[in-house]
Amino acid sequence: CRQALRSTAGPEVDFARAEREHQLYVGVLRGKLGLQVLELPADESLPDCVFVEDAAVVCEETALLTRPGAPSRRKEVEAMKRALESLNLNMVEMVDENATLDGGDVLFTGREFFVGLSRRTNQRGAEILADTFKDYAVSTVPVHDSLHLKSFCSMAGPNLIAIGSSEAAQKALKTMQQMSDHRYDKLTVPDDAAANCIYLNIPSKGHVLLHRAPEEYPESAKVFEKLKDHMLIPIANTELEKVDGALTCCSVLISKTSEL
């Protein structure tokens, strides 16, 4: 808890509560939604390793192993590599030492990629992602005042971008709209952190959305509650948020029917 990277000093993480919140998160994915969950072993030498999203970008049958922007996180990719190799995905490794890419800066909309250029992700990292996923358009978005692009946005539905209300978030959204040939719907929430949610389309359940709990962000939760076509599941993330963690940070979603 004390060694995890954080952009601002603040209250200490309550480790026991962080564990409970994470167990609930995994329990929702596995128990409530019936997904197969492959858990990576914890590594006490890598205090940020719970944020698995940053170590890989997976689209269809291809997995791009990233080169995280923070040098202290680079070894996290090794455990991710072993896990993804076991799923027989096409593996691409980012070996260019000039490139940095965190998965938290990568927003896949289902039809194209937006990559945040941030303190953790650079232009060369975005170029390698574009080379890896040649079937999709890739646009870059400058990220200021936030750790990652997905610190203030995510997909909340097949064509729906959830976006925070801050000036920086709205400016990034405008850039994305200008870059894209496609017109997306938007869902604006008052709190940037609450705009990070997890959308899933599960055959037996339909549209599912994991979003921040009402006790954390009551006004944003009210906005999500307007999504009548979604199964809405509130998830608390109070502790990991203290070290810049969001809901999407703790999982990599892979569309694969084979047994793990």
Secondary structure, 3 states (H helix, E strand, C coil): CCCCCCCCCCCCCCHHHHHHHHHHHHHHHHHHCCCCCCCCCCCCCCCCCCCHHHHEEEECCEEEECCCCCHHHCCHHHHHHHHHHCCCCEEEECCCCCCCCCHHHEEECCCEEEEEECCCCCHHHHHHHHHHCCCCEEEEEECCCCCCHHHCEEEEECCEEEECCCHHHHHHHHHHHHHCCCCCEEEECCCCHHHCCEEEEECCCEEEEEEECCCCCHHHHHHHCCCCCCEEEEECCHHHHCCCCCHHHHCCCCCCCCCC
